[in-house]
Amino acid sequence: MLTPASRHPTEPTHPHIRLVAADLDGTLLDEEHRLRPSTVRAVQVLARIGIPTVLATGRMFCSALPFARELGLTGPVVAYQGALIREAVGGRTIHHDPLPLDLALEILDFLEPEEWSTNLYVDDTLFVERPSEATRRYERLSGMSIHPVGRLTEFLAAPATKIGVGAEPHEVDELSERLRAYFGRRLNIVKTWPFYLEMTNPTASKSRALELLGAQMGFVAAEVLAFGDSYNDADMLAWAGTGVAMGDAPDVVKAVADEICEGVEEDGFARFLSRQDWFPAAELGL
């Protein structure tokens, strides 16, 4: 059972912020894919003053979990662009919104003739047809291991949480346009890195996942402070009462945000919090 924000052991010191939602890569994780010490301290201070933090990431749950633990988070983690919500402690699945089997197979059929480097995510496990330069790059970035299984259309027998494609940036852009033209509103397509494209159920998004959590935890959009840096964060930043784009975010992401902070390498997350009159900035030592 989720604990409503209103029942947190310590009541929030700022009644208008009841939850902080934050992306991982490029927002809380630096270029070495590590949490900065100031970020860890900031999340700990938030917890002490009664404001929970929820990670909202495109990563697999198992890839996000080590960072949740390092931050001391025990509650829900929004993974796979919002397609999966699972508790950090206990691993209970709160919500799962996968691609239906027939749609997932149709996507794989679309991709297979051109031999794209395709990632298939089922049961929080990453399957590929065969290793490639793109899959090895993804392994390095995510810290996850691939599982080669041969033709994905022959392997898949259950709904897929997400499907991804790794390629050169110009190829990713071209493929995105073709997928949008073919699938239309049946598919949510988002570029997470310049070289990586992800596909989920169109009903799966970070903002919708947070809205579902709000119904259980007792907060609404206006009470959410959200941080993000990339295209897959735009809906969350636009939805939240206060959306904060990192300083190196693309212009289209900054355009939907309410505020802009420093980049992750300049401790943007912690520095933004330190400037809020309700946050005990002295505890960060910045």
N, C-alpha and C positions, 0 to 999 in steps of 0.2 A: 504494500500500500504506500503510495506516495505521501509525503508529508507536506501539507499546504504551507506556503510561505508564511501565512499568518500564524502558524503553530511552531515556527522555528523557535529553538530555545531562547534566542535573543531577538527581540523585535527590531526591525530595521530602524536605523537612526534617521533615514530619509524616507518619509512615507510615500514618496512618488516613485521610488526605485525599489522594486521587490525582487528583481532577478537581473543578473548579468549573464548575457549569452555571448559566447566568443568562439569564433573560428579558430582553427589550429594553425595550419601552414600559412606563414606570412603574416599572421596576426599575433599568436602567442608563441609560435616556434620561429626561431631565427634561421639564418641561412644554413646552419649546420643541423637543423631540425632538432633543436634543443630548446627547452624552456629557460628563459633568462631568470636569474635569481630574483630580480625585481618583480617579475610576473608571479612567481610562486608566493612571494611575500604579499603581494597585492591580493591574491585570491584568498590567502589565509586571513588577511585583515577583513576582507568582505565577509567571510564566514563568521568572524568574531563579532561583527556588528549586525549580523543577522540577515545578510543578503547572499543567497546561494548563487553559485556560478554553474552554468550548464555549458558544456562544450557542444558546439554545433558544427560538424565537420563533414566533408565528403569522404573522409577515410572510413575504412572498415571499422567496426566496433573493436575488434581485437587489436587493431593498429592504434586506435585512440586510447584504449584502456590504460596502457602504461603511463600516459601523460595525465590521465584522470587521477591515477594513484599517486603520482608524484605531486600533484596539486592538492592531494588530500580530499578529493571529491568522492562521495559515496552514493550520490543520487543518479538521476538519469543522464545518459549521454545520447545526443542526437548524432547519428552516424549516417553514412551513405546519402548525403544531401537531404536527410529527413525521412528516408525510406525506412529506417529502423531506429527505434528508441529502446534502449536497454539500460538497466541499472548497473552502475559500476560495481557495486557490492551485491553479490548474489546472482547477477547475470539474468535477472528476470526480464523477459521481453514485455515492454509496455505497449508497443505499437509496431506493426510491420506492414508495409505497403509496397509489395514487390511488383515487378512486371509479371502479368499473367503468362502462363506457359506458352500459349499460342502467340502472344505478342513478342515474347522473348525469342522464340524460334523464328518468327518472321524477321526480326532484326538480324539474327545470326545468318539467315538465308540471304539477306541483303548484303551483308559484309563478306561472306565467305568467298564468293567468286574472285574478289580482288585481293584475297589473302592479307587482309589487314591484321595487324597485331592486336588481337582482341582479348580483353579480360572479361571473364564471366564470374560473377559473385553469387554463390549459393551457400546458404548455411554458414555465413561468415568465413568462407573459404574461397580462395582465389584460384580459378581454373583457367588454363590456356591450352590452345591446341599444341603449341610447341614453344620452347624458349626462343627469344629473339633479342636483338639489341634493345628494343623498346620495353620488353618485359623485364630485362635485367635492370634497366634504368628505373623502372617502377619499383622493383624490389629494393633498390638502394634508397629511394625516396621514402617508401612506406615502411620499410623494415619487415615486410611480409614475404613469405616464400610462395612461389608459384607451384601449381600442380598440373603438369602436362597430362592431357587426357585424350589427345587426338581430336578428330573433328568434333567441334562443340555442338553442332546440330544433332549429331548422333549420341552425344553424351547427355545433353540436358533432358531431364525428365520431371522437373519441378519448377515452380516459379523462380525467377532470378531477382535478387534484390537490386542488382545494378549490372549494367554492361558498359565497358569502357574500351576506348581505342587509343593507342599510342602511335604517334607519327610526327613528321616534321610539322612545324607551325602552319605553313601554307597548306599542307595536306589536310590538317585538322580543320582549318577554316572551310576548305572546299567540301570536305565530307559533311561538315555541319550543315551547310546549305542544301546539299543533296538529301540528307536525312530529313530536314525540315520540310522540304518540298514533297517528299514521299509519305512521311508519317503524319505530318500536320500536327494537330492537337492531341494525337494519340500518344505522343511521346514528349517527355521533358528532356531537352538536350542542352548541356551546359559545358563550357570550356573551363576546366579548373586550373590547369597549367597551359602555357602556350602550346605544349606538345601533347596534351591529353584531353580527350573528349569523353563525357559521361552521359549515359542515358538511364533514366529512371521512369517510373510511372508518373504521368503528369500530375497526379494528385499528391506526389511526394515532393516536399520542399522544406527548407529550414523553417520558413515562417509558419507553415501549416503544422509542422511538428511542435513548434513552440506554442502555437495556439492550442493544440491538443493537451500539452503539458499544463498550460495555464488553466484549463478547465478542471484539472485534477489538483493542481498545486495552489490555486487561488490567486492568480495574477492575470492581468489583461495586458494587451499590447502597450498601452500608454505607460505601464509600470516597468517596462523592459528597457534596459540599456544594452545595446548590441554592438559588437565589434567585428569587423571583417575587412578583407583586402582584395577580394577577387569577384569575378562575375557570378559565381555561385552563392555569394553573400548578398547580392543586391536586393533580392526579395526580402531577406531578413532585416536589412538595414532600413528599407522602406517601410516595413511593417512595424518595427519597434517604435516605441514612444521617442526614444533617442537612438538614432543609428550613427555610429562613428566609423568612418572609413580611415584606414591606415594611410599614412602620408604617401606611400608609393603605390596606392591602389590606382587602377585605370580610371580615367576621367569619367567614364559612364557609371562607375560605381560611386565615385565621389559625388556625382550629380544627384543621387538618390539619398545620400546621407545628410544628416542634420549637422554633423560636426566632422572635422578632420583632425587627426592627431599625428604625432610623429610616427615614423616607421618602426617596425619591430626592433631593428638594430639600435634604435635610439630609445628603447624602452617605452614606446608609445602607449601601450595599454596602461602601464603603471603611472606614467606621467599624466595622462588624461585624468585618471582617477585622483591623482594628488592635487589637481586644480579644482576639484569639486568641494564646495564648502561643507558638505556632509561627510567627507572622507577624512579620516585621521592621517593626513599626509606625513606627519612626523615619523610614523611607524615604518615608512618605506626607506627612509634615509637617503633619498635622492638629492 
